[in-house]
């Protein structure tokens, strides 16, 4: 087989196939890692959304003048 004017033997072809397989494996691992990161972020957002109503609503009106900080 000739590639870019260079004749490739069995060792070179095997090496190319191994590098391509490694690249495919690396992309699979990267995709899995991103999926886990997205899952963790989604779970943290859900937990924060559940805890948010427990904190209580923030007052929208003017501050109470009877309070020392208002």
C-alpha positions in Angstrom: 0.0 0.0 0.0 1.3 3.5 -0.9 0.4 6.5 1.1 1.8 10.0 0.2 4.5 8.3 -1.9 5.7 6.0 0.9 5.2 2.3 0.7 3.6 1.0 3.9 4.4 -2.5 5.1 2.5 -4.7 7.6 4.1 -3.1 10.7 3.2 0.4 9.5 -0.4 -0.5 8.7 -0.8 -2.3 12.1 0.6 0.8 13.8 -1.9 3.1 12.0 -4.8 0.8 13.0 -3.6 0.7 16.6 -3.4 4.5 16.7 -6.8 4.9 15.2 -8.2 2.4 17.7 -6.6 4.3 20.6 -8.1 7.5 19.3 -11.6 6.0 19.2 -11.1 4.6 22.7 -10.0 8.0 23.9 -13.0 9.7 22.4 -15.2 7.1 24.1 -13.6 7.8 27.5 -14.0 11.6 26.9 -17.6 11.2 26.1 -18.2 9.1 29.2 -16.4 11.6 31.4 -18.5 14.5 30.0 -21.6 12.4 30.6 -20.7 11.9 34.2 -19.9 15.6 34.7 -23.2 16.6 33.2 -25.0 14.0 35.5 -23.3 15.4 38.6 -24.1 19.0 37.6 -27.8 18.0 36.9 -28.0 16.3 40.3 -26.5 19.3 42.1 -29.0 21.6 40.4 -31.9 19.4 41.3 -30.7 19.3 44.9 -30.3 23.1 45.0 -33.8 23.5 43.4 -35.3 21.3 46.2 -33.5 23.2 48.9 -34.4 26.6 47.5 -38.1 26.6 48.5 -37.1 25.5 52.1 -35.1 28.7 52.6 -38.2 30.8 52.1 -39.2 33.5 49.7 -37.3 36.8 49.6 -39.3 39.9 50.5 -40.2 42.0 47.6 -41.5 45.0 49.4 -39.7 47.9 51.1 -37.7 46.9 54.2 -39.4 47.0 57.6 -38.3 50.2 59.3 -38.8 48.6 62.7 -35.8 46.3 62.1 -32.4 47.5 63.1 -30.9 46.7 59.7 -33.7 48.2 57.6 
